[in-house]
Amino acid sequence: MEAITTAMDTTLEIIESETGFLVGGEYGGNAVEVVRTDSGLQCQCFIAQVSHDDCEHIRAVREYIASVPMSLERPMLSQANADLYLSKLGELEMAEATNEASANEQTGRIQLWLEMESEKLARKKAYYIQALDNFMLMNEYKTKRLVAGTLKLRSQQPEIKINDEAKVLMDERFVRIIPEKRALDKTALRKYCMDTGEEIPGIEFILKPHKFSYKLNGDV
């Protein structure tokens, strides 16, 4: 990329790159990008977006190209302008940092709002879910189709938590032999506990509540 300026009657300062031109505003105003495209020059300023005529930035670029057509003949950047451009980079980086900080702050606020709203909605949903759960239990329904959707109630198998496997392995009823290794036969253990309700040493028999679910019409 080559940074080049030219002193023109318009007081617009132009920096050229491979993709286009950055045209400075009059007396140090905000710079505007004019890009090269297959169809010609396109400017990002408001006037160029609403008018079919060339804006002042495109006209300045055309004049610039006409006055110094060969890149090797275009004026070199002076030290004063190099220092000016460096300060412009600092301004742009400060603007980037400000935008990022603003975005992060807004994102934090949005996330907090979303969490608070989600919590309120979840609490409200819990009332309806509990009421519908009771409705299914009291009427001994497993599945109930309604106008708005379908309710289901499904029993869940108790959980058997092994607290001390070595102690359970002392009971031969729940041992299966793997070549060169004694292993816990969890299938036999579950069947025995389910059939008898006995909680043998080394395990914890955890009864799990039924599972309620619902599906609204139109849900995928």
C-alpha positions as CSV (number, residue, x, y, z in Angstrom):
1,M,0.0,0.0,0.0
2,E,1.3,3.4,-0.9
3,A,0.2,6.5,1.0
4,I,0.2,9.6,-1.3
5,T,-1.1,13.1,-0.9
6,T,-1.5,15.9,-3.4
7,A,-2.1,19.6,-2.9
8,M,-5.3,20.4,-4.9
9,D,-7.5,23.4,-5.3
10,T,-10.3,21.6,-3.5
11,T,-8.3,21.3,-0.2
12,L,-9.3,17.6,-0.2
13,E,-6.4,15.3,0.8
14,I,-6.2,11.9,-1.0
15,I,-4.4,8.7,0.1
16,E,-4.3,5.9,-2.4
17,S,-4.1,2.1,-1.9
18,E,-4.5,-0.9,-4.2
19,T,-8.3,-1.1,-3.4
20,G,-9.2,2.6,-3.6
21,F,-8.7,6.0,-2.2
22,L,-9.3,7.7,1.2
23,V,-10.4,11.2,0.6
24,G,-10.0,13.6,3.5
25,G,-12.6,16.2,4.3
26,E,-12.1,19.8,4.0
27,Y,-9.9,21.3,6.7
28,G,-9.3,18.0,8.4
29,G,-12.9,16.7,8.3
30,N,-13.8,13.0,8.4
31,A,-12.2,11.0,5.6
32,V,-14.4,9.1,3.1
33,E,-13.5,5.9,1.2
34,V,-13.8,5.7,-2.6
35,V,-13.3,2.2,-3.8
36,R,-12.3,0.8,-7.1
37,T,-14.9,-1.6,-8.6
38,D,-15.4,-3.3,-12.0
39,S,-18.0,-0.7,-12.8
40,G,-15.8,2.3,-11.7
41,L,-15.4,4.4,-8.6
42,Q,-17.9,4.1,-5.8
43,C,-18.1,6.4,-2.8
44,Q,-19.5,5.6,0.6
45,C,-20.7,9.2,1.4
46,F,-24.4,10.0,1.7
47,I,-24.5,12.2,-1.4
48,A,-23.2,9.3,-3.6
49,Q,-25.8,7.0,-2.2
50,V,-28.8,9.2,-3.0
51,S,-27.6,10.9,-6.2
52,H,-26.7,9.6,-9.7
53,D,-24.1,12.3,-10.2
54,D,-20.5,12.1,-9.0
55,C,-20.0,13.4,-5.4
56,E,-17.2,15.7,-4.5
57,H,-15.0,12.8,-3.4
58,I,-15.2,11.0,-6.7
59,R,-14.6,14.2,-8.6
60,A,-11.5,14.8,-6.5
61,V,-10.2,11.3,-7.2
62,R,-10.8,11.7,-10.9
63,E,-8.9,15.0,-10.9
64,Y,-6.1,13.4,-8.8
65,I,-5.7,10.5,-11.2
66,A,-5.7,12.9,-14.2
67,S,-3.1,15.1,-12.7
68,V,-0.7,12.3,-11.6
69,P,-1.6,9.3,-13.8
70,M,1.5,7.2,-13.1
71,S,2.0,5.9,-9.5
72,L,5.8,6.2,-9.7
73,E,5.4,9.9,-10.5
74,R,3.0,10.6,-7.7
75,P,4.4,12.7,-4.8
76,M,6.0,11.1,-1.8
77,L,4.6,11.4,1.7
78,S,6.2,14.2,3.7
79,Q,7.3,13.7,7.3
80,A,4.7,16.2,8.5
81,N,2.0,14.2,6.8
82,A,3.4,11.0,8.0
83,D,3.1,12.3,11.6
84,L,-0.5,13.5,10.8
85,Y,-1.4,10.1,9.4
86,L,0.0,8.4,12.5
87,S,-2.2,10.6,14.7
88,K,-5.1,9.6,12.5
89,L,-4.4,6.0,13.1
90,G,-4.4,6.7,16.8
91,E,-7.8,8.4,16.5
92,L,-9.2,5.4,14.6
93,E,-7.8,2.9,17.1
94,M,-9.3,5.0,19.9
95,A,-12.7,4.9,18.1
96,E,-12.4,1.1,17.7
97,A,-11.7,0.7,21.4
98,T,-14.6,3.0,22.3
99,N,-16.9,1.0,20.0
100,E,-15.8,-2.3,21.5
101,A,-16.2,-1.0,25.0
102,S,-19.7,0.3,24.1
103,A,-20.6,-3.0,22.5
104,N,-19.4,-5.0,25.5
105,E,-21.4,-2.8,27.8
106,Q,-24.5,-3.1,25.7
107,T,-24.0,-6.8,25.4
108,G,-23.7,-7.1,29.2
109,R,-26.9,-5.1,29.7
110,I,-28.8,-7.2,27.1
111,Q,-27.5,-10.5,28.7
112,L,-28.6,-9.3,32.2
113,W,-32.0,-8.3,30.8
114,L,-32.4,-11.7,29.1
115,E,-31.5,-13.5,32.2
116,M,-34.0,-11.6,34.3
117,E,-36.8,-11.9,31.8
118,S,-36.0,-15.7,31.3
119,E,-36.1,-16.2,35.1
120,K,-39.5,-14.4,35.3
121,L,-40.9,-16.4,32.4
122,A,-39.6,-19.7,33.8
123,R,-41.3,-19.0,37.2
124,K,-44.6,-18.3,35.5
125,K,-44.2,-21.5,33.3
126,A,-43.6,-23.5,36.5
127,Y,-47.1,-22.6,37.8
128,Y,-48.8,-23.9,34.7
129,I,-46.6,-27.0,34.5
130,Q,-47.4,-27.9,38.1
131,A,-51.1,-27.4,37.6
132,L,-51.1,-29.6,34.5
133,D,-48.9,-32.2,36.2
134,N,-51.5,-32.4,39.0
135,F,-54.3,-32.6,36.4
136,M,-52.7,-35.6,34.8
137,L,-52.1,-37.3,38.2
138,M,-55.6,-36.8,39.6
139,N,-57.2,-38.1,36.4
140,E,-54.7,-40.9,36.1
141,Y,-53.9,-39.9,32.5
142,K,-50.8,-41.2,30.8
143,T,-51.4,-39.1,27.6
144,K,-54.0,-36.5,27.1
145,R,-54.6,-34.6,23.8
146,L,-56.0,-31.1,24.2
147,V,-56.8,-28.3,21.7
148,A,-53.5,-26.5,22.5
149,G,-51.3,-29.6,22.5
150,T,-50.6,-32.9,24.2
151,L,-49.7,-33.8,27.8
152,K,-47.8,-36.9,28.8
153,L,-46.9,-38.5,32.1
154,R,-44.2,-41.2,32.2
155,S,-43.1,-43.2,35.2
156,Q,-39.3,-43.4,35.7
157,Q,-37.3,-46.3,36.9
158,P,-35.7,-45.9,40.3
159,E,-32.0,-45.2,40.3
160,I,-29.7,-47.6,42.1
161,K,-26.5,-45.8,43.3
162,I,-23.5,-48.0,44.1
163,N,-21.8,-46.4,47.1
164,D,-19.5,-49.3,48.0
165,E,-18.9,-51.8,45.1
166,A,-16.6,-54.0,47.2
167,K,-19.3,-54.5,49.8
168,V,-21.9,-55.4,47.1
169,L,-19.5,-57.9,45.5
170,M,-19.4,-59.8,48.8
171,D,-23.0,-60.9,47.9
172,E,-22.6,-63.7,45.4
173,R,-26.1,-63.2,44.0
174,F,-24.9,-60.0,42.3
175,V,-21.6,-61.2,41.0
176,R,-20.9,-62.2,37.4
177,I,-17.6,-63.7,36.4
178,I,-15.5,-62.1,33.6
179,P,-12.4,-64.0,32.7
180,E,-9.9,-63.4,35.5
181,K,-12.1,-60.7,37.1
182,R,-15.1,-60.4,39.4
183,A,-17.5,-57.7,38.2
184,L,-20.8,-56.4,39.5
185,D,-23.9,-57.8,37.8
186,K,-25.9,-54.6,37.7
187,T,-28.8,-56.3,35.8
188,A,-29.3,-58.9,38.5
189,L,-28.9,-56.3,41.2
190,R,-31.5,-54.1,39.6
191,K,-34.0,-57.0,39.1
192,Y,-33.6,-58.1,42.7
193,C,-34.1,-54.6,44.2
194,M,-37.1,-53.9,41.9
195,D,-38.7,-57.3,42.8
196,T,-38.1,-57.1,46.6
197,G,-37.6,-53.4,47.3
198,E,-34.6,-54.5,49.5
199,E,-31.7,-52.1,49.9
200,I,-28.7,-54.3,50.3
201,P,-25.5,-53.1,52.0
202,G,-23.4,-51.0,49.6
203,I,-26.1,-49.4,47.6
204,E,-28.7,-46.6,47.8
205,F,-32.1,-47.1,46.3
206,I,-33.3,-43.8,44.9
207,L,-36.9,-43.5,43.9
208,K,-37.3,-41.0,41.0
209,P,-40.5,-39.0,40.5
210,H,-42.6,-39.3,37.4
211,K,-41.7,-37.2,34.4
212,F,-44.2,-34.7,33.0
213,S,-43.8,-33.3,29.5
214,Y,-45.9,-31.3,27.1
215,K,-45.9,-30.4,23.4
216,L,-47.7,-27.5,21.9
217,N,-49.4,-27.7,18.6
218,G,-47.1,-26.3,16.0
219,D,-43.9,-27.3,17.8
220,V,-41.4,-29.1,15.6
